[in-house]
Amino acid sequence: MTKRRVRLPAAAEEGLQAFIGEVDERLSGPEDTCDVVTDVLVDLYGDREAYDRWQNGEGVSSAERVRLQGYDPCNSTLESEYYAEKDEETFEDSKHLQWLWRQFDATPMADNVEFALRFRAMLADHLFAEAGENLRLFKGITMTYGHNVRVGDNTVIHDGVHLDDRGKLTIGSHASISDDVHLYSHDHDLVDQTEVRNYHTIVADDARVTYDAMVRAGCRVGENAVVGARAVVQGDVPDHHVAVGAPAESVRVKPGWESIAEPLEAGGESRREERRIEYSLPDDLDAFDEFGRDLDPPEHATERNR
């Protein structure tokens, strides 16, 4: 369905361009990213007066102090911060930008579609490994790091999508990722869930992953392919195929593409190991096991007790 073009009133458009241009310029400049993010969030939340009072040493309550400190991403932690294999230097900047992304989505301005789409597209230019032209990035998108995401031109990512880039995640041009889709690039060992394996996951050009579907780490959704609603992709979806179900299976080829598409029985092949990303952990890693489980099977425990 063709959409109609919508434009903001001239005064609103002028203010939008000025604000986004200013943030873009500051993020591109020599300023510390933490300082830029803090300033932007303080002003977006309308808390400048209280923040300045606190910075000037005037008394604030404990609750106010926690709120005001929370604008600074250096005073926050994200789940991905605990991941041992991440690139610490790269993550530092991406964490600050991801904090701005998430906290922006909690403001009323996140529901102003024209403003929010352009603001997120600007942030994506700084956060993603690659961000194409004319991206439409809707509310509630989450990511692991952000800096391992590549997205092509004219792609749409809808509300509530999770972009797991613990490994690498590539989304092509003219692709559509529907609401509540989860695209994964890491997996856990079946026995020891603390053992993480990272992969390169791909959604190719012109592909559509529809509502509430999941693409498992290391899979490829082919060019011009469609993944049906609530499908679970566990193997590759060939170009031009339509895959549905859990696990997803190819059920048809898109009309008009039969002459160049692989046969239906080609769908579902797992090529994950070809896309495995190896990593090493630092020798001085201060590691902990949050589960603290005994991983020995019952027969091993029996042998020990003899």
Buried (B, 14 or more C-beta within 10 A) or exposed (E): EEEEEEEBEEEEEEEBEEBBEEBBEBBEEEEEBBEBBBBBBBEBBEBEEBBEBBEEEEEBEEEBEEBBBBBBBBEBEBEBEEBEBBEEEBBBBBBBBBBBBBBBBEBEBBEBEEBBBBBBBBBBBBBBBEBBEEBBBBBBBBBBBBBBBBBBBBBBBBEBBBBBBBBBBBBBBBBBBBBBBBBBBBBEEEEEEBEBBBBBBBBBBBBBBBBBBBBBBBBBBBBBBBBBBBBBBBBBBBBBBBBBEEEBBBEBBBEEBEEEBBEBEBBBEEEBEEBBBEEEEEEEEEEEEEEEEEEEEEEEEEEEEE
